Amino acid sequence: MKKNYILYLATIILSINTIVFGQTRKVRTVKELDENWKFQKGDFENAYHVDFNDSKWENVTVPHDWAIYGPFDKEIDIQRVAIEQNGEKIPTEKTGRTGALPHIGTAWYRNKFSIPEFTNDKKVILLFEGAMSEPQVYLNGKKVGEWAYGYSYFYFDITDFVNAGENTLAVKLHNEPFASRWYPGAGLYRKVSVIVKNKESINQWGTFITTPFISKDLAKINIKTKTTGENVSLVTTIFDAKGNEINSNTSTTKFVNEFDQNIKVDNPKLWSPESPYLYKAVSKLFVGDELKDEVTTRFGIRDIKYDAQNGFSLNGKVTKFKGVCLHHDLGPLGTAVNRAALKRQLLILKDMGANAVRSAHNMPSLEQLELCDEMGFLFLAESFDEWKKPKVKNGYNRFFDDYAEKDIVNLVHATRNHPSIVMWSAGNEVPDQWGDEGIKRAKWIQEIFHREDPTRPVTVGMDQVKAVMESGFGALLDVPGLNYRVHLYEDAFKKFPQGFILGSETASTVSSRGVYKFPVEKASMKTYDDFQSSSYDLEYCSWSNLPDDDFVLQDDKPWVIGEFVWTGFDYLGEPTPYDEMWPSRSSYFGISDLAGLPKDRFYLYRSRWNTKDETLHILPHWNWEGREGETTPVFVYTNYDSAELFINGKSQGIQKKHNETRQNRYRLMWMDVKYEPGTIKVIAFDNEGKPVSEKEIKTAGKPYEIVLNPDRKTIKADGKDLSYVEVSVVDKNGIPCPTATNQLKFKVSGKGKYRAACNGDATSLELFHLPTMKLFSGKLVVLVQSTKEVGEMELIVSGKGLKPASIKFKTKFK
């Protein structure tokens, strides 16, 4: 009874109401279909029938990723290929390329729901924000429609299929083998919603807000609104962030099916990463005096400009992109979208000093864009990894002719009001970069973006730089984006007419958190017997480079407008340089690992990007039993220019950043340090040579006690919210044990549940959803999830021979 009451309240909150003749009447209801789903993997011939028996199917909630529960298996999606964009010529067997998780095959979802609001004067929309993949949708035994692209948002008008009483929704999904280059996920991994509104209404994604004029004193807000219905009028009111009414406009004249309104905002507060101020526009559609529909749209007032003189400017200020690329999986959660997980990622990036995100290589979740609007991130929204020419046998090339334009239109219409989006990407390293047909496709796609949104430029991540310089492919784009190829930046700048270049994908440096290899040296595609990469941050891929190579371009070339590092976080699949070895099932590219734990490289970027906070980070750890007397270099990543290193109180000298090598310019390095256990300390100096900060690390003894550090101790009682708990071990003196690999167990009681764990080890085959996992480099992360009940929950972590630890959390409705 209590559960039904809560669901009822949630429905009321999502409803938009008005008073008509003294009575309350709903004009629009948005019902998220997140519960009561039945799921089963397999191809069932009659699963779309209303009377199909699904009683033995699994009960799940949506968003849902069926493949993340494993098991990991090297035989899944083994691909014998030569990866052309990586410069490979000879096909080799690739294991773990798509994460070694069982995402291939067919599965069904079924849901029964009611729409008591439905009457003959209503319209009903069924909205999918992501379904992996090739969904076929049935309602009450009849096929409503289908889509192809697993990353696309799409909707169907189901008015002619729906019942006022109970309705049976069935969705068939299918993932082909050889359809992806990374882990794509599987299932209804983003939200599904039913929207009930009047037939006289505002169209789905029918509002387009732009800010064509901005000055210190006023801003002109243009609002174009597509509607359905005759003899309608539109009243749009703008509110500030505190809910105060700013201005309003009433319009009775449509141009074809669109209202075009202009509203003044005095003394506008501009949106930027430093001050992400958001307004909202409330649009009300009337027939006579009767309110028929109401839609609220958040937006920001900001001005973007790209030109040869300044590169990229935001609100008149030259701004460089300090960005990262992100795949859509959330590590141990798979691809099932979760707002708390996304926010944690962005908080980590914010602390690093990043100001931008590229959704690689797919359309972003709406939750991610909402958070970027709120938290202040510039966003490069990407569409495709393939056009007509394939990278993988069953990739998007199969759908390009029939779906490319529809997918672009949906991307733009669904997301164009987000102020965070400052650029569209039409593709990533598409093989169509060669030849005349590719140039024609690039022009065609760019013009679709321009038609649907004239306010933002278009780029493509280009890796075949010599080819696009000669063919004209790069010259026709609004923004020429180069993926790697730092040695060709100068040539491209001279060749391209735009006058600036974007590092659309950079670095691809590889490392494993807390793992260090000797001797310390720069190396390309270096591999080791343990399938890990060194966290001295000097190892990279055959096609890529070290972070410092990009830093030089960002700092010395004003025409380089910024970079998007590959990648902000490790992701499932593409375990380069170990994609021909097993076990290895996730990437090493991340600045933070798959669990979201920062690698050493995080502090290298932070020392440059975070200009407000101090960075002083020492590597490696100082537990090297058996290396006594051997050379063990020490690096310091800091925003200070010089520092002095001490080993057990003995000075190792002062290092100062200089330009002898690119590494010396951005890192402080003591290459001849001999290891001896004890204390390693660094003292940093300001520009006048005065000591201003110090840090030390100590050699740890044997693991003794478990330590828990949650990112939040109070979470929402909505059945979705998460707390991420960093788990580590210390010795008897409280010193962290950086090499610990203890097997730990997790138990959650009370008003919550254990959700998953992750240790960031790309070679681990332990399943995320089971309540046990080994530490990797002394750490892992446990995810606890709320229920829909207010109260208290407790996490207990234990391990053989260790003093256990526990922590309590509160859950509340707000």
N, C-alpha and C positions, 0 to 999 in steps of 0.2 A: 504494500500500500504506500509506504514511504517513498519507495523508488518511483512509482507511477506519479506521485505528487511532484517529485523533483522534475521528472520529464515534462509534466504539464507546465510547471513554472518556466522551464527552459523554452518551451514553445511560445508561451506568452511573451517572454522577453524578446524573442526573435520577431514577434509580430508587430506590425506598424498599425496603429489604431487611429481613428478619428471619431468625433462626436457628430452624428447626423440625426437631427430631429430628436435630440435628447437620448439617443441610443448609441452604444459603442459598436463600431463595425470595423472589422479588419479589412484593410485595403491591400495588404501584401503579407504573406507569411513565408518565411524561409525555414524549412525543416531539414536539418542535417540528418542523413541516414547513417548514423555511426554504430547503432546497436542492432541486435536481433538478426544478424547475418548468419547464414549457413554457408559453409565452404567445403568443397571437395575437389581435390586434384583428380583429373581424368576426364575423358570425353564421354559425356552421357547424352545419348541421342534425344531423349525427351525431357531434359532438365528444364526446358523453358515452359513446360505445361504447368497450369495452375495446380493440378492435382498430383504432381510428381512427388513421390515420397522422399523427403530429404531429412527424415527424423534421425538417421544415423550419421548425418554429416556433422562436421565440426562446427561448434559455435564460435564465431569470431567477431571482433569489432573492426570497423573501418575508420581510418586507414590501416591497411594490412599488407604485409609482404610475406607471401607463403614460403619463399625460398630461404629466407635468412635463418630458418631453424635447422638447416643443414640436412644431412651431414656434409662435410667437406669431402670431395672425392676428385682425384686427379683425372678420372675418366670423363667427367662432365665437361662437355664442350671443348675437348682437346682440338686445337686448330693447328694444322700443318701449313704454315704460311710464311711468306717473306713480307714483313711489315714495311711497305714501300716508304711511308712517311718517316720511318726511322732509318732509311738508307740501306735496308737489307736487300740482298740480291738473291740469296739462296733460301728456299723454304726450310724451316725447322719446326720441330714439334713444340707447341706452346701449351704449357700446363698452367692452370690458374689464371689464364688471361681474363676470364669473366668471373673470377672469384671462386671457382671450384664449388659453387653452391647450386642446388638442383632447381634452377630457374626455367629450364626448358620443358615445354609440354603445354597441355591444356588443363584448364581448371574452370570451375563454375562457382558463382556466388548467387545466393537467393535471399530475398528479403520480402517480408510481408509488412505492409504499412497502410494506414488509413489517412484519408484527407477529408475530415468532417467539414472543412470550409468550402469544398467543391460544390458549385452549382453551375447551371448552364451558362451563366454570364461570366464565368471565370476562364482563365487561361492557366495551364500548368506547364512548367518547364522542369526538365530533369537535367541537372548539371553535373558533369564529371570534371574534376580538376586534374585527373591523371589516372590512366588505367593501362597497365603493362601486360600484354599489349594486344593489338588488333581486336578490340572489344566488339562483340555483337550483343545488342541490348534488346531484351524482350519484356513486355509488360502485359500481364494477364493473358499469356499464351500467344501474343502476337509480336512480331518483330517490329521494333520501333526504329532501329537504325544501326549503323556500324561506323567505326572509325578505324584508322590504321596506326597512327603514330602514338606510341605509348607515352610520350612526354607532353602531348597536346591537351589543352583544355577544350571541351566540346559540350554541346547541349542539344537536346531534342525537345520540340514542342510535343507533349504527350497528351494534350487536351482530348483528342479523339480516342485515346486508349485507356484513360483513367476512369475509375469508379469512385463514387462518393463514399462507398464503404471500403472494404478491404481490397488491396491491390497486391499482386504478386510480381515482383521484379526479379528477373534472372539475367545474369551477365556472364557471357562466355568469353574467356581470355585465352590467348595462345601466344607462346614465345617459341619462335623457331630457333634451332641451333645456328651457330655462325651468324648471329644477328647483331652482335655488339662487340666492342673492343674493351669493355670493362663490365663490371657487374651492373646489369640494368634493373635488377629487382623483378618482382613478379606480383601481380595482383592489383586490387583496388588500393593503391598506395597513397592516394590523396583523397580529399573529401568528395562525397557524393551528397547532393542536396536536391530537394524538391521545392520549387518556388511556385506558390499559388498567388495569382493576382487577377485583377479585372481585365477584361478584354481591351478596355481603353487603358493603356499602360505605357510605361517607359520601357523601351526595348532592352533585352539582355545586353549588357555592356554598351548601352546606348548613349552614355554620357561621356563627353570629351571636353576636358577643361585645360585651357592653355592660358599663359600669362604674356600676351604679346607686347605689353608696354609696362616697364617698371622704372620708377624713379624713387628718390628718397621720400617724396611727399605722397605719391599715390601709385597704385598699380591698376591696370585694366585687366579684368578677368573675363575671358571669353568662354562661354559654356554652350556647346552644341549638344542638343538632346534629341535623339531619335525616339519618336513615339508612334503608337498605334491608336487609331480612333479618330472619329470626326468631331468637329465642333469642340475641340479641347483647348484649354489654356494652361499655361505653365507659370508657376510662381517659384522662383529660385531665391533662396536666402542664404547668405554667407555668414558663418559664425567663426569667431576666433577660437583659440585652443582652450579657453576657459568656458566656452559656450555662450559668450555674449554675441548678440546679433550685430553684424557690421553693416550690411546693406542688403537690398532686395530688389528684384526685378520681376515684373509681370508681363507676359507676352501672350498675345492671342493669334499671332501670325506665324504659320509654318512655311518653310521653304521646302516643297515636296513633303517629306515626312519628318522634317527636322526644325526644331526651334534654334535660333541663334541669338543668344543673350550676351550683353556686355554689362559688367557690374564693376563699380569703382570701389577700391579699398584704400582708404587714407592711411598714410604712415605705415606701409606694409612691413611686416616682419619677414625677412627672407629666410628661405630654407637653405641650409648648408650642412656639411658634416659636423661643423663646430656648433651649429645652432639649428637643429632639425625641427623647425617650427611648422606646425600643420594647422591648416584651416579645414573647415568642412562646408560643403554646399548641400543644402537640403532642397531637393526638387520635388514640387507637388503638382500633380496633374489633375485638372478639374474638368468636369463637364457641367457647365453652368456653375452652381454653387456647391456641387457635390464632388468631394475629393475622391478620385479614382485610383491614384497611385502615389507613392512616395518613396524616393530613393535618396540615401545619404552617401556622398562621395567625399573622401578626404583628399586634400591636395596641398601642395606647397607652392609658394611664390618664389620662383628662382629663374635666373637668366643664364643660359649656356651659350657659349660661342667657341668656334674652332676657326683659327686663321693662321696664316703663315707667320705673322708678326709675333703672336703670343702663344701659339699652340692652343691649349684648352683654357678657357676662362670661365669661372663660376661667379656670377654676380659682379662682374668686372674685375675679379681678382684672378691672376694667373695661378692655376692649380695643377699640380702633377698627380697623376694616378699612382697611389701607393697601394696597389691592389693584389689580390690573390685569386686564383681560379679555384672553383669548388665543384666537384661532382655532387650528384644529388643524394648519394647514400649517406646515412648518419651512423656509420660504423656498426656497432652491435645491434642497432635498431633496423638495419637494412635501409630500404628506401621509404618505409612507412613514415610519412611526414609527421613531425612532432614539434610544436612551437617552442617548448622548453629546450629541446635539443638544439634547434636553430639559434635561439637566443644565446645559449651558452657559447656556441661557435663564434657568434658575432661579438660577444663580450671579450672572448680571448683575442680576437683580431683587433678589437678596439684598444685593448691594453698594449698590443704590439705596435700600435700606431697606424694600422692600415686604415685607408679611407675609401676603399673600393673593392667590389666583388664582381667577378665574371662567372656567369652560370655556364659551366663547361660540361658537356657540349649540348645543352638541352634547355628547354624552357623552364624557368624557375617556378617554384611553388609560390602561390599567392601569400602564404604565411611569411616566406622569406622576404618578399618585397615589402610587406607591411612592416616587418621589423626593421628593414633597411631605411624605410621612410622615418620610422620613429627614432632610430638610434643614430642616423646620419651616416649612411654609406652611399657612395656613388655606385651605380650599377650598370654593368654591361650585360644586357639580356641577349643570350644566344639562342639560335633556333635549331640549326642542324649540324651534324657531323658528316653527313653525306648529301650530295645532290644526285645527279643522274648516274655518275660513274661510281662504282662500288669500291669500298674499302674492305668490306666483308660480304660474303655471298648473299646473305639475307637481310642486309641493312636497309636503310631508308631509300636506297636507290629503287627498290621495288614500288615505292609509293609516290615518288617524286612528281611524276606527270599529273597524277590525279589529285594529289593532296597538298603540294607545296604552297600554292596560293592560299588555300583554305586554312592551312596551319599558320601561315604568317598573319593572315587577317585575324584569326582567333587570338594569337599571341598579342598583337598590337591592341586589339579592342579590349581584351581582358586586363591589360596592364598599363595602358598609356597614361593613366591619371596618377601614377606613382612618380613623385618628384625625384626619387632616387635614380630612376632610369635616365641616363644621359646619352645613351648610344645603343643601337641595335647591332647585333652580329648576325650576318646572313649565313655564316658557315665557318667551319674549322678545318683547315688543311684538306680541303676538298680536292680530289684528283682532277676535278674540272679546271684547275688552274692552268692546265695545258690546253692549247688549241682554241680555235675560233668559237667553237660551240660553248666552251666554258665562259668566254668573255660575254657572249650573248646571254647566257644564263645569269651571270653576275649582274648584268645590266637590267634584265627582266626582274630579278628578285629585288634589287635595290629600288627600282621604280615602284614595286608594290609597297615596300616600306614607306617610301615618300608619299605615295597616294593616301595611305591610311594614316600616316603621321608625318606631316611636313616639318615638324619642329625638331626632330632628332636626326643625326647623321647615321650612316651605315658603314660597318667595317666587315672585313673577313680576316680571320687568322690565317696568314699565308706563310707556308714553310718553304715553298719552291720559289725563293726570292729571285734568283736569276731568271727563271721562266717568266714571272709576272712583271719583271722590269722590261723584258723585251717584247712581251705580247701586248701590253697595254691593260692587262687585267688589273694590276695594282693602281694604275693611273686613274681608272674610272671610278674607284671607290671614294666615298666622302672622306673616310679615314683609312689610310693604309696601315694595316696591322701586321707586324712581323712576328712570327713564332721562331724564336732563337735566331740563329745566323747573325750573331753580333758583328762578325767580320764583314758583313755586307751592308751594315747600316749606312755608312758614308756613301757608298755607291747608290743605294736606294734613295737616299735623301737628294742626291744630285739628279737622279733620273725621274723621280716622281714629281708631279706639279703641285702637290698640296702644300708643300713647305714644312711639313712636320711628319713624324712617324710615331706610332704607338707600339710599344712592346706588348703585343696582345697575349703572348705567352713566353715566359722567360725562365731561365735557370735550369729546371729539372735536375737540381742537385739531389743526390740520394744519401740517406743516412738512417740509421736505426737508433732510436733513443737510448742513450746510456751505453752504447757499444763503441769501443775505440780500438783501432787497428794500428799495428806497427810494422815497418817504419811509417812515419807520417809523411805522406807525399801526395801530390796531385796525381789523379788517375782517372781514366775513362773506362767505364764498364768493368771495373774491378770487382772480382768475386772472391768469396772465401768459403771454406768448408762448412761454416755454420750458417750460410745463406743470409748473412747480415752485412750492412754497409757501415762504414766508419763515421762516427759523429764528430770527427775533426772537420767535417764539412769541406773536404777537398776532393770528393768523388762525384762524378757526373756521368752523363750518358753520351753516347757516340755523336749524337746530334746537338748536344746542349752545352752547358758551360757552368761556371761557378757564379754565385751571387755577385761577387766583386766585379765581374766583367760587366754586369748590367748596372751596378752602382756607378761605375765610371761614366757610362753613357748618360745616366740620369743626371749626374752632377755636372758634367762638362759640356753637354750638348743641349742647348736650350730648345732645339727643335725636336728633341725626344720628349714626348708629352707624358711619359709615365710607363708603368709596367704592371702586368698581372702575372704573378709568380705561379709556376706550376709546382706544388699546389699548397693551399693553406693548411689542409689536413690530408693525411693518408686516406686512401679509399680502397674499396674492395675491387680486386682485379688488377691487371697490368703490373705484375710484380717485377718490374725492371730493376736491376739487371739479371734477375733470376727467373725470367719467364720461360726458360727451358729446363728448370730444375724443380724438384718436388721434395719436401713440401714448401711452397711459397705461394700465398694466395691473396696478398694485398700489396699495395704500392709502398715505396720507400721515399716518394717525392715530398711528402708533407713537411711543412714547417713545424706542425704538431703531428703526433702519431694518430693512429686510428681511434684511440681512446680520448683524444683531445688533449693529451699531456704534451706540453711544449718540449721539443727537442732543443739541443744547443743552438741550432740555427735560428730558432725563434728570437733569441737574444741578439743575434747578429743583425737581424732586420729591425728589432726594437731599438737598438742603439742608433739607428739612422732615422727611423720613422716616428718614434714616440719622442717628440721634442719637449714634452712637459715634465716627464718623470725620469729619474735616474735609472740607468742600466749599468750594472756591474756584475758580470757573470764569468765564472771560472770553469774551465774544462781542461782535462777530463776529471772524473772522480779520483779519489786518492786511495783506492784499495787495490794494490797490485802485488799481492804476495807472489814471490818468485821472480819479480822484476827488480829486486834490490840492486842498485848500482847501474841499472840500464837506462839509456836515454829515453825519457818520457816527456815529450814537449808539453808545455802549458800554454793555452790560449786564453785571452781575456777579451770578451766582447763588451764594449762600454762606449758611452757617449762622451767620455773624457778622452783627451788626446794622449795622455801618458799615465804610466803606473809603475810601481815597483813591486817585484815579486819576492816573497820570503818562503823558504822551506825550513821548517823548524827554527825559525828566527834568523836564519842566515840569508842575507840578501842575494838574489840572483841577478840584480841589476835593474836599471830602469829602461823600459821600452817606450818609445814615442812613435806615434803614427807618422809615416812618411811615404813618399811616392816611389820608393825604389822598386817595389812590385805592387800589383793591385791588392794583394793580400795585406801587405804592410800598411797600405793606406786606410784599411778599414778594421784591421785586427791588431791586437798587441800579442806578439808571439815570442816565447822563450823556447828556442828549439833545442837547447843543449842541457836541459834540466835532467839530473839523475834522480831516479826514484829512491826515496827512503820513506818509510811509514812515519806518520805523525801529522803535522799541521802545515797546510799550505795557505798562505795569506797574500792578499794583494791590497796595496794602498794606491788609490787614484789621486791624481793631482789636477788642479784647475790650470787655467792658462798662465797663471803667474807662478806656477810651480809649488803651490801650497797644497798640502794634503787635505782632501775634502771628503773622502769616503774610503771605507775598507770592507773587505769581506774575506772570510776564511772557510775552508772545508777541512775535515779531519778524517783520518783513517778510522773506519768503524771496526768493531769487534763482531762477534757472532750475533745473528738475529735473536732478539729477545722478546720484543713486544710489538704488537700491531697498533698502528696509529691511523685514525680516521679523520678526514678533513672534507666536510660536505660543502658544496657551493651554496646550498640553501638549507635551512633547518625548518622552514615553514613553506608549505606548498599548497596549491589549490586542491580542494576536494572535488575534482571534476572527473576523476578516473583517467586522466591523461597526463597530468603534470608530473614532472620528474625532478628528483634531486640527484646530482652526480657526486658520488663520494670517492675522493681520492684515498686509496689504501696504500700504506707503506709500512715498513718495519724499521725499528731502531734497535741499537744494542742497549746494554744495561745502563749506559751513560746518556742515552737519548740521541746518539749520533745515527743519522740515517744510514742504512745498509744498501749501497747502490748496486750490489751484485746479487742480491737475494732472489731466489727462485722458488720460495716455499709454496706448496700447494695450500690454498686457502678455501674455506667453506663459508657460505653466506646464508643467513636466515633472517627473514623479515616477519614480524608479527604485528597485530593491531590493525589500524585502518590504512593499510597499504600492502604492497606486495613487491617481491623481488622481480625486477624486469630484465636485467641483463648485466653482463660484466665484460670488460675488455682490457687486455694488458698491453696492446700496441705491438705485439710480436707478429710480424708478417708471416712467420712460419708456424704459428700455433694452429693446431687443428681442434682445439677445445671449442665446444659450442657455446655461443654467447648466452643462451637462455638457461643453461644448466647452472645451479647455484654452487659452482666450484671452479677455480681457475688458479693457475700458477702466476706468481709474480714474474714480471719481466723487468730486468734492470731495477729491481727493488720496488716496483710500483704496479698498480692496476687501478681500474675505476669500476665501481659498482653503481648501477642505476636502480633506484627505488622509485616506485610509482604509486600515486594516490589511488584510493577508491573514491566512491561518491559519498562517503560518510565522513563527517567531521570528527576529529579526535586525535589520537596519538598513535604513531607506529614506531617500531624499534628495529634497527639493523644490528645484528650480531655477526662479527667476523672472527673466525677462529682458524687455527692451523697447528699441526702437530709440533709440540715443543715450544710454542709461542704463547705469550700471555695474550688472551683474547681482548677484543675491544667491542664496545657497543655505543650506539648513539641513538637518540630519540628525536623524532620529527613531529611537528604539528601540522594537521591538515585543516583548512578552513575554506569556506565558500568564496571569500574574496581575498 
